[in-house]
Amino acid sequence: MPIPAHGLPPEELFQRLEHYKEHDVSWRAGRILTGIYDPGDEIEAIVKQAYSSFLTENALYPNLFPSLLQLENEVVRMIADLLHGDADVVGNCTSGGTESIMLAVKAVRDSARVQRPHSTSPEIVLPQTAHPAFHKAAHYLGLKTVVTGFDPQSFRADPAAIERAITPNTIMIVASAPNYSHGVIEPIATIAEIARAHNLFFHVDACVGGIHLSMMRKAGYEVPPFDFSIPGVTSLSVDMHKYGYAAKNVSIILYHNRDLRRYAFFANADTTSYAVLNPTVLSSKSGGPVAGAWAALHSLGEEGYVRVVREVTAATRQMIAGISELDDVFVLGEPDMCMFALASDTLNIFELDDEMSQRGWTLQPQFSAGSSPANLHVSVHYATVGHVGEFLETLRDSIAAVKGRSQGPQEALALKAEVERLMQNPGPETFAQIVALADIAPGQLPTSFARINTVLDALPGSLVNVLLLEYLNSLYD
């Protein structure tokens, strides 16, 4: 595809862009329960205007655009205050939770090189409930992850298992508030005591919960401590573009002091180019995201966030109560905020996901892991509040449709049995056979996912990773 020889008129250009959107999901309808955090039209318009006002300004150059430095410092200070950070707590704005986590891990790795030189093969101890971003950070930064189990009823990290996993090479412990998969807060205070006893860094991943849980507490809900109010928490990540209701991409990484943060930074003046000095991974970056975050915080204010949290919490509890009245699905554990996992003992949960999707609702499939069965993740946000009844009605109809046409779990069991048969004597042709069994078409987006997810759920995680990477490589030009 060559670059057009002549420029398009603006009207035609924007018509083409709108045409490209025709097969996208309609995220404004409040029916997307993953990946979208819609604050409503009024806040979205304010954030968008602030974002556009700083779209071109480049945060790489605070000397040229001191406004961006001021905006970032104010956003960081507001979030640090919300999370009980004292005057020593510092931070920066990043492009998202993954970058925040990567910087936390880099800071610990580089600090450990100085303070713990005996750790020749540095390790991060983290529960299986931790977000994949920690494994990505470890992969990029050359660290080993030591994965521990979780309580099979509560789906929270097991502190005793974490402590047993600590070795002389351990440099960092991780826990979540809440974990994304099940929406439950890990026992942060207990794990922090373990970290202090072993003189280890302890990162709390509050990317989804940092703002929402803090505002729940202000609204009068009982929320266990998870932030810098707990001695031993050394860093914390919070996403503004989730339940802070800012536009993507903006997250906050907080460090308990400047000494730790120093190790996250990068500087280089050893080339013929200009000196590079970066507080985060990115160099050039638009001022739009941080301006949008600042606008969200100031337009909603504490009162606005508390109001939103009350409405979202009520909607979530109404959803969970409605689900409890259905025979074929149930919620895993006891979620602490507006996120939960939906499972079934009688249905192929991936077929239910396809059925909900065909009826306009987007949930997020999660594969089985340890004692956590395959399930569908649900994140309730402000735009969902007025659609709870519709969600429950659609869920009932979707359950009936799946039960009416499928053989229940037998069909899924048959697929899994075929996968196990193929894996008994793996050879060069096994990969192609599994791809064929799953009906994966390289280079194409699937129209349904039930069969694909059922097959992937039956495979070892390491092989799933290979399959997904190969598919991803085929998808992009």
C-alpha positions in Angstrom: 0.0 0.0 0.0 1.8 3.2 -1.1 1.3 6.6 0.5 -1.5 8.4 -1.5 0.0 10.5 -4.3 -2.3 13.4 -3.4 -3.8 14.4 0.0 -7.4 13.6 0.7 -10.0 16.3 1.4 -10.8 16.4 5.2 -14.4 15.3 4.6 -13.3 12.2 2.7 -10.6 11.4 5.1 -12.9 11.4 8.2 -15.5 9.4 6.3 -12.9 6.7 5.7 -12.0 6.7 9.4 -15.6 6.4 10.4 -16.0 3.5 7.9 -13.1 1.7 9.5 -15.0 1.8 12.8 -18.0 0.0 11.4 -17.0 -3.4 12.9 -15.8 -2.0 16.3 -17.9 -2.6 19.4 -20.2 0.2 20.5 -18.4 1.2 23.7 -20.7 4.1 24.5 -23.6 1.7 25.2 -22.3 0.7 28.7 -22.1 -3.0 27.6 -18.4 -3.4 27.4 -17.3 -4.9 30.7 -13.5 -4.9 30.1 -11.0 -2.4 28.8 -13.3 0.6 28.8 -13.9 2.9 31.7 -16.5 5.4 30.5 -17.1 8.4 32.8 -20.1 9.7 30.8 -20.4 12.4 28.2 -19.8 15.4 30.4 -16.5 14.3 31.9 -15.3 12.8 28.6 -15.8 16.1 26.9 -13.8 18.0 29.5 -11.0 15.4 29.5 -10.9 15.4 25.7 -10.6 19.2 25.5 -7.8 19.3 28.1 -6.1 16.4 26.3 -6.3 18.2 22.9 -5.0 21.5 24.5 -1.7 19.8 25.3 -1.6 17.3 22.4 1.5 18.7 20.7 3.5 19.7 23.8 6.3 17.3 24.4 6.9 16.1 28.0 10.5 15.2 27.1 11.4 18.9 27.4 10.2 20.3 30.7 12.4 23.3 30.1 10.4 24.1 27.0 7.0 23.1 28.5 7.1 23.8 32.2 3.3 23.5 32.2 3.6 19.8 31.7 6.0 19.5 34.7 3.6 21.4 36.9 0.6 19.3 35.7 2.5 16.0 36.3 3.7 17.1 39.8 0.2 18.1 40.8 -1.4 14.8 39.5 1.3 12.8 41.4 0.8 14.8 44.6 -3.0 14.3 44.5 -2.7 10.6 44.0 0.1 10.2 46.6 -2.1 12.1 49.1 -5.1 9.9 48.3 -2.9 6.8 49.0 -1.6 8.1 52.3 1.8 8.9 51.0 3.9 11.2 53.2 6.2 14.0 52.0 8.9 11.5 51.1 6.6 9.7 48.5 7.4 10.7 44.9 6.3 9.5 41.5 5.8 10.1 37.8 3.2 9.7 35.1 3.6 6.8 32.7 1.8 5.5 29.6 -0.1 2.8 31.6 0.0 0.1 34.3 2.6 -2.0 32.4 5.1 0.8 32.2 4.5 1.8 35.9 5.1 -1.8 36.9 8.2 -2.1 34.6 9.7 1.0 36.3 9.0 -0.3 39.8 10.8 -3.5 38.9 13.7 -1.7 37.2 14.1 0.5 40.3 14.3 -2.5 42.6 16.6 -4.5 40.2 19.1 -1.6 39.9 18.9 -0.8 43.6 19.5 -4.5 44.5 22.6 -4.5 42.4 24.1 -2.0 44.8 22.4 -3.0 48.1 22.2 -6.8 47.6 25.2 -7.8 45.4 25.0 -11.3 46.7 21.7 -11.8 44.7 23.5 -13.1 41.6 20.2 -14.3 40.0 17.6 -11.8 41.2 14.1 -13.1 41.8 10.6 -11.6 42.1 8.2 -13.6 44.3 4.6 -13.1 43.2 1.3 -15.0 43.5 -0.3 -16.6 40.4 -3.0 -13.9 40.8 -0.5 -11.1 39.8 -1.0 -9.3 36.5 1.0 -10.6 33.5 2.8 -7.2 33.3 5.1 -8.4 36.1 6.2 -11.4 34.0 6.7 -9.0 31.1 8.8 -6.7 33.2 10.9 -9.6 34.4 11.3 -10.9 30.8 12.5 -7.5 29.6 14.8 -6.9 32.6 16.3 -10.3 32.9 14.8 -11.4 36.2 13.3 -14.6 37.4 9.7 -14.9 38.6 8.9 -17.3 41.4 5.2 -17.9 41.3 3.3 -18.9 44.5 -0.2 -20.2 45.0 -3.4 -18.6 46.2 -6.3 -19.5 48.5 -8.7 -21.7 46.5 -11.8 -20.2 48.1 -10.9 -16.5 48.4 -8.6 -16.3 45.3 -6.2 -14.1 47.4 -2.5 -14.5 47.6 -1.2 -17.0 50.2 1.3 -15.1 52.5 2.7 -18.3 53.9 3.5 -19.6 50.4 5.1 -16.2 49.6 7.4 -16.5 52.6 8.4 -20.0 51.8 9.4 -18.9 48.3 11.9 -16.3 49.6 15.6 -17.2 48.9 18.8 -15.2 49.2 18.2 -14.2 45.5 14.8 -12.6 46.2 14.7 -8.8 45.8 11.0 -8.1 45.5 7.6 -9.2 46.5 4.4 -8.3 44.7 0.7 -8.3 45.6 -2.5 -6.7 44.3 -5.3 -4.4 45.5 -7.3 -5.9 44.0 -6.1 -8.6 41.7 -7.6 -8.0 38.3 -8.8 -11.6 37.7 -11.2 -11.8 40.7 -11.5 -8.3 42.1 -10.3 -9.3 45.6 -7.7 -7.4 47.7 -4.7 -9.5 48.7 -3.6 -9.6 52.4 -1.4 -6.6 51.9 -0.6 -5.9 55.6 0.5 -9.4 56.2 2.7 -9.6 53.1 4.2 -6.2 54.0 5.3 -7.6 57.4 7.0 -10.5 55.5 8.7 -8.1 53.2 10.0 -6.0 56.2 11.1 -9.1 58.1 13.3 -10.1 55.1 14.3 -6.6 54.2 12.7 -6.8 50.7 11.0 -4.3 48.4 7.3 -4.7 48.3 5.2 -3.4 45.3 1.4 -3.1 45.5 -0.3 -3.3 42.1 -3.3 -0.9 42.6 -3.7 -0.1 38.9 -7.4 -0.8 38.9 -8.1 -0.3 42.6 -6.0 2.6 43.8 -8.5 5.4 43.1 -11.7 3.4 43.3 -10.9 1.6 46.6 -9.7 4.9 48.2 -13.0 6.6 47.2 -15.0 3.6 48.5 -13.4 4.2 51.9 -14.3 7.9 51.7 -17.8 6.9 50.8 -18.1 4.9 54.0 -17.5 1.4 52.7 -15.2 -0.9 54.7 -11.9 -1.3 52.8 -8.8 -3.1 54.2 -5.7 -1.0 54.1 -3.5 -1.5 51.0 -1.5 1.6 50.4 1.4 3.7 52.0 -0.5 3.6 55.3 1.1 0.2 55.7 4.8 0.1 56.7 6.7 -2.0 54.2 5.0 -0.9 51.0 7.8 0.6 48.9 6.1 1.3 45.6 2.6 1.4 44.2 1.0 1.7 40.8 -2.3 3.4 40.0 -3.9 3.9 36.6 -5.7 7.2 36.0 -7.2 5.8 32.7 -9.1 3.1 34.5 -11.2 4.2 37.5 -9.7 7.6 37.5 -11.8 8.1 34.3 -9.0 9.9 32.4 -8.3 9.2 28.7 -5.6 6.7 27.8 -2.7 6.5 28.3 -1.8 7.6 31.8 -0.8 5.8 35.0 1.1 6.8 38.1 4.1 5.0 39.6 4.7 6.0 43.2 7.9 5.3 45.2 8.3 5.5 48.9 11.3 7.9 48.5 13.6 9.6 46.0 16.4 7.1 46.7 14.4 4.3 45.2 13.0 6.3 42.3 16.6 7.3 41.3 17.2 3.8 40.1 14.2 3.9 37.7 15.5 6.9 35.8 17.8 6.8 32.7 20.4 9.3 31.6 22.9 9.2 28.7 25.3 12.0 27.6 27.8 9.7 25.9 26.8 10.1 22.2 27.0 12.7 19.5 23.3 13.4 20.1 21.7 15.5 22.7 21.8 14.3 26.4 18.8 12.1 27.2 17.3 12.2 30.6 14.1 10.2 31.2 12.1 9.6 34.4 10.1 6.9 32.6 10.6 4.5 29.7 9.3 6.8 27.0 11.3 9.8 25.8 9.0 11.9 23.6 5.4 11.8 24.8 2.4 14.0 24.3 1.3 16.3 27.2 -2.3 15.2 26.4 -2.6 12.3 28.8 -1.3 14.1 31.9 -3.5 17.1 31.1 -6.5 14.8 30.7 -5.7 13.2 34.1 -5.4 16.6 35.7 -8.7 17.6 34.2 -10.5 14.4 35.4 -9.3 14.9 38.9 -10.3 18.6 39.0 -13.7 18.2 37.2 -14.9 15.2 39.2 -13.3 16.2 42.5 -13.5 14.0 45.6 -17.3 14.6 45.7 -17.7 13.4 42.1 -15.6 10.3 42.6 -17.5 9.3 45.7 -20.8 9.7 43.9 -19.6 7.6 41.0 -18.2 4.9 43.3 -21.5 4.7 45.2 -23.5 4.2 42.0 -21.0 1.7 40.6 -20.8 -0.2 43.8 -24.6 -0.4 44.0 -24.8 -1.6 40.4 -22.1 -4.3 41.0 -23.9 -5.6 44.1 -27.1 -5.7 42.2 -25.4 -7.7 39.4 -23.9 -10.2 41.8 -27.2 -10.6 43.7 -28.9 -11.3 40.3 -26.3 -13.8 39.3 -26.7 -15.6 42.6 -30.3 -16.4 41.7 -29.3 -18.2 38.5 -28.7 -21.9 38.5 -25.9 -22.3 36.0 -23.4 -19.5 36.8 -21.8 -18.1 40.0 -19.2 -15.5 41.1 -15.8 -16.7 42.2 -14.9 -15.6 45.7 -16.2 -12.4 47.4 -15.1 -9.4 45.3 -14.0 -6.3 47.1 -14.8 -3.8 44.4 -16.6 -3.5 41.1 -14.8 -6.4 39.4 -15.7 -10.1 39.5 -15.2 -13.4 37.7 -18.2 -15.4 36.4 -17.9 -19.2 36.2 -20.1 -22.3 35.6 -20.0 -26.0 36.5 -22.7 -26.9 33.9 -21.9 -24.8 30.8 -18.9 -24.2 28.6 -18.2 -20.7 29.9 -16.6 -19.8 26.5 -19.8 -20.6 24.7 -21.6 -18.3 27.1 -19.1 -15.6 26.3 -19.8 -15.9 22.6 -23.6 -15.8 23.2 -23.3 -12.6 25.3 -21.1 -11.1 22.6 -23.6 -11.8 19.9 -26.2 -10.0 22.0 -24.0 -6.9 22.4 -22.2 -7.5 25.7 -18.4 -7.8 25.9 -16.9 -9.8 28.8 -13.3 -11.1 29.1 -12.5 -14.8 29.0 -9.9 -16.0 31.5 -8.3 -19.4 31.3 -8.2 -21.9 34.2 -5.2 -21.5 36.5 -4.6 -23.6 39.5 -7.8 -23.9 41.5 -9.4 -21.0 39.5 -11.7 -22.5 36.8 -12.1 -20.9 33.4 -14.3 -17.8 33.8 -15.5 -14.5 32.4 -14.1 -11.3 33.9 -16.5 -8.4 34.4 -15.4 -4.8 35.2 -18.3 -2.6 36.1 -17.9 1.1 35.3 -20.0 4.3 35.4 -21.6 3.8 32.0 -22.8 0.3 33.1 -24.9 1.7 36.0 -28.1 2.1 34.1 -27.9 -1.3 32.3 -27.9 -3.8 35.2 -31.3 -5.2 34.5 -30.5 -5.5 30.8 -27.3 -7.4 31.7 -29.1 -9.9 33.9 -31.8 -10.4 31.3 -29.3 -11.0 28.6 -27.3 -13.3 30.8 -30.4 -15.4 31.5 -31.3 -15.6 27.8 -27.7 -16.4 26.8 -27.6 -19.3 29.4 -30.8 -20.7 28.0 -29.5 -20.4 24.4 -26.3 -22.2 25.3 -28.1 -25.0 27.2 -30.6 -25.3 24.3 -28.0 -26.0 21.6 -25.0 -27.5 23.2 -24.1 -30.8 24.9 -23.1 -28.9 28.0 -19.6 -29.6 29.3 -19.4 -32.9 27.3 -18.5 -31.0 24.2 -15.8 -29.1 25.9 -14.5 -32.3 27.5 -14.3 -34.0 24.1 -12.2 -31.1 22.8 -9.9 -31.2 25.8 -9.6 -35.0 25.4 -8.5 -34.5 21.8 -5.9 -31.9 22.9 -4.5 -34.3 25.5 -4.3 -37.1 22.9 -2.3 -34.8 20.6 0.0 -33.8 23.4 0.8 -37.4 24.4 3.2 -37.8 21.5 4.0 -34.3 20.3 5.9 -33.9 17.1 6.6 -31.4 14.4 3.0 -31.7 13.1 1.4 -31.2 16.6 1.4 -27.5 16.4 -0.5 -27.5 13.1 -2.9 -30.1 14.4 -3.8 -28.0 17.4 -4.2 -24.8 15.3 -6.6 -26.8 13.0 -8.5 -28.2 16.0 -9.0 -24.7 17.4 -10.1 -23.3 14.0 -7.5 -20.6 14.2 -7.1 -18.8 10.9 -3.7 -17.0 10.8 -4.0 -13.3 9.8 -7.7 -13.1 10.5 -9.8 -12.0 13.5 -12.1 -14.7 14.6 -15.9 -14.2 14.5 -16.3 -16.5 17.5 -14.0 -17.6 20.2 -15.6 -20.5 22.1 -13.8 -23.3 20.3 -10.4 -21.4 20.3 -10.6 -20.7 24.0 -11.7 -24.2 24.9 -8.7 -25.6 23.1 -6.3 -23.1 24.5 -7.7 -23.7 28.0 -6.7 -27.3 27.7 -3.1 -26.7 26.7 -0.1 -26.0 29.0 0.5 -22.3 29.5 3.9 -22.4 27.7 2.3 -23.8 24.5 -0.5 -21.3 24.7 2.0 -18.5 24.8 3.7 -19.9 21.6 0.4 -20.2 19.8 -0.7 -16.7 20.7 2.7 -15.2 19.7 2.6 -17.0 16.3 -1.0 -15.8 15.8 -0.2 -12.2 16.8 2.8 -12.2 14.4 0.4 -13.2 11.6 -2.1 -10.5 12.4 0.0 -7.4 11.9 1.7 -6.3 8.6 
